[in-house]
Every structure is written in structure tokens, then in C-alpha cells.
Amino acid sequence: MSTQIEIDLQNIGTMVPFVTGLHCGCGQSWKHNWLNTDSQTFIGSNGIQTVPGTLFSPVGYQRNEFYYLQHDALDPFPLPDNLFANCYSEHFIEHLTRDQGLIFLQEVHRLLCPGGILRISTPNLIDKVELYLNPERPEYLQDVEFLNDRVPAHFPRNRAFMFNQLFYLWGHQWIYDFEDLSLLIEQAGFPTSSIQRCAFQEGKIADLENLDHPSRQADGLYVEAVKA
Ligand SMILES: C[S@@+](CC[C@H](N)C(=O)[O-])C[C@H]1O[C@@H](n2cnc3c(N)ncnc32)[C@H](O)[C@@H]1O
């Protein structure tokens, strides 16, 4: 039975022992034991609808449970500083402009406790540039196959379209390469020396790396940083 937990979010520390970290821009991909957040409204099986600023959970605080907070990541999170040991976001930051991305990363920096780890997965600009230059690569055909069900047939599947869809479909606002994303993470307050490019499902801790979804692997840029 889904329910909303009416609690003062400033006292959310009571819940923290039950969550592994903050999962931003989760969409429908809610993770067990994480505080999942997204701007979308969701409706539970019993018709209960999520409400901005109110914690939503199937049963309440306990291990192996889902938690959801409906929240627009452009606004400050209604949560205290230094709260979470980890923060994860997968294919979310590219939906923000670069300036908005900085605001989001500054918030994440505030919410992480010292030593807390941020892991970001986002499409990699360089991968698409390489496919534009080398359309004979199997990954190019995989992209075409993926798009076939999702965009009208009259769009060409040529190199120009395949490159432009990265920017103009899906609501994407900014596409990063490692250098650019590192600069933004550093500007948000993370030490340069802590910023590290990672491979798919490889990182500092299993709790974070295991969240990478295989469907994102082909064009994934994976970056971690640690709050000082
Ligand atoms: C491509 S989906 C990714 C969902 C999920 N992370 C995944 O990989 O399947 C992008 C998500 O970002 C969310 N989003 C976009 N702008 C947002 C904002 N300003 N605040 C919170 N969520 C936002 C959307 O609602 C959507 O669920």
C-alpha cells in the first residue's frame, strides 16, 4: 500500500540510515534504498499521487524500500546540508542548460557529506562525433535501430540527423564531454583531483557503479567526484 510520509524534510536525518543516497532525475527508474527525486508526478497503485515536497513511499521507513520526493532540481532541495553519503544521476544533467547544471551540482555538493561521492552518467559528446565521422561502425546502426521506433519515418537516418538528434530530441539542453563536465563539477566545489572518468559499472563503490543501466552503456560518459 503506497503512502505519503508527512515529515518535516529538515528532519529527514531520521531517514538517512535507511537510504544509500540521493538519486536525481530518476524518472521511472526508482532504486531500492535510495531517495529518488524527479520533477514528475507519479500515481501509486492505490491512486495516491506524489506531491512536491512530500516524501512518498510504499510502506514507510524500512530496508529494501522505495522513497520518492517530487522536486524540480532547479530549486534548492528542501533538505539540510551534509546529508548524503552518495549522489547518483543517470541521463539527467543533459536535460538542463549548462547554467542550470551548475546550480544542480552546487546543490548536490551542499547535500553531500564530506567524503560523499557523486556519480554522473550522461551521453558523451565525443562518442557521437566519432559516429558522425565513422557511420560504418556498428554503434551507428544500433542508434538507427533505437530511433526507428521513436521518430517519424520521414526523418532521414543520415549522419547530420543522427548527430542533431542528440541535441534537438529528448529535451536535451547541453551535451558534455569529459573535459567540459569536469570543469562544471569543479566549479560546483568538488576538488579537481577528486574528479575521475569511470567505465560503465566501474567506480569507487559498488552501491553507485551497480546503478548504471546497461541500455546507457553505448554512449555513456561516467564521471565521479568526491566532496572534500
Ligand atoms: C531521460 S530521463 C532519465 C530518467 C532515468 N534517470 C533513466 O535513466 O531512465 C530524464 C529525467 O529528468 C527529469 N527532469 C528533467 N528536468 C528536471 C528538473 N528540472 N528537475 C527534476 N527532474 C527533471 C525528467 O522528468 C526525466 O524523468
The ligand as a Gaussian input file, in Angstrom:
#p B3LYP/6-31G(d) Opt

LIG

0 1
 C       15.940000      10.760000     -19.825000
 S       15.067000      10.799000     -18.311000
 C       16.139000       9.802000     -17.322000
 C       15.407000       9.002000     -16.328000
 C       16.255000       7.936000     -15.605000
 N       17.348000       8.547000     -14.884000
 C       16.776000       6.934000     -16.600000
 O       17.993000       6.933000     -16.869000
 O       15.972000       6.149000     -17.118000
 C       15.352000      12.442000     -17.682000
 C       14.583000      12.724000     -16.401000
 O       14.926000      14.044000     -15.941000
 C       13.770000      14.614000     -15.343000
 N       13.946000      16.064000     -15.280000
 C       14.136000      16.925000     -16.288000
 N       14.252000      18.188000     -15.830000
 C       14.141000      18.109000     -14.467000
 C       14.199000      19.063000     -13.411000
 N       14.375000      20.373000     -13.658000
 N       14.081000      18.625000     -12.133000
 C       13.905000      17.303000     -11.867000
 N       13.832000      16.354000     -12.827000
 C       13.950000      16.750000     -14.108000
 C       12.642000      14.174000     -16.262000
 O       11.388000      14.264000     -15.616000
 C       13.065000      12.745000     -16.597000
 O       12.484000      11.818000     -15.706000

